[in-house]
Amino acid sequence: MKVTYKKLWKKMIDLEMTKTELREKTGISTVTLAKLGKDQVVSMEVLMKICKALECNIDEICDFVEV
């Protein structure tokens, strides 16, 4: 299985939020943001920070897809 963060990027567009704003609001590093951009695995802690910042649940920011 593979993870995809397409829902996160769509949500950010809907909120008119930039990646820089997300990084500043959550405190995640630029390296972690780059991992998200490449659909790479990040820690649950990072996902929880994003959910808290965007006031959403994890299923609203990522999906797991069959490879």
N, C-alpha and C positions, 0 to 999 in steps of 0.2 A: 504494500500500500504506500501511497504517496500523499503528502499534505499539500493543499493549495490554499492560498490566502486571497483568492479573488474576491470573496465576500468582504474582506477587510478593505480592499482598495475601493470597492463599490460603495461601501459605507462611508469611507472618507470623502469620496466625491460628493455623496449626498449631503454630508455635513460641511462641505467646502473646507476641508482640513488638509493641510499639506503634510508631507512626510516629516518635515522639520517640526511642525507643530505637534505631531503625534509623538515624536522623539522627546521634545521638551516636556510635554504633558505627562508622559509615562516614565521618563528618566532612563529609557533604554539607550544603549550605545548605538553609534552609527554602524558598527559591525553587525549587531543584531538586526538593525533595520535592513541592512544589505541582505542578510539571510532570509528575512521575510520576503524581500523583493525577488529572491531566487527560489522561493518555495522550499526552503530548507527547514529542517526541524529546529525549533527553538524550545526553550524550557517552558514548563507549565507556568512558572512564575512570570515570565514575560507575557504569556497569553492572559494571565489574570490581571496584570497591570494594564494591558490594553483594554480588556473588558471593563475594568473599573473606570478608566479614563473615558471610554465611549458609552458607558452605562448600558452595557449589553451582555449577552451570554456568549459563551464560546462558539456555539453553533451559528452565530451571526457573523463570525469573522474567519472561520476556517472550515474546510471540508477534507475528508479523507477519500481518496479515489483509488480505484484499482489500477495497477500499472499494466 
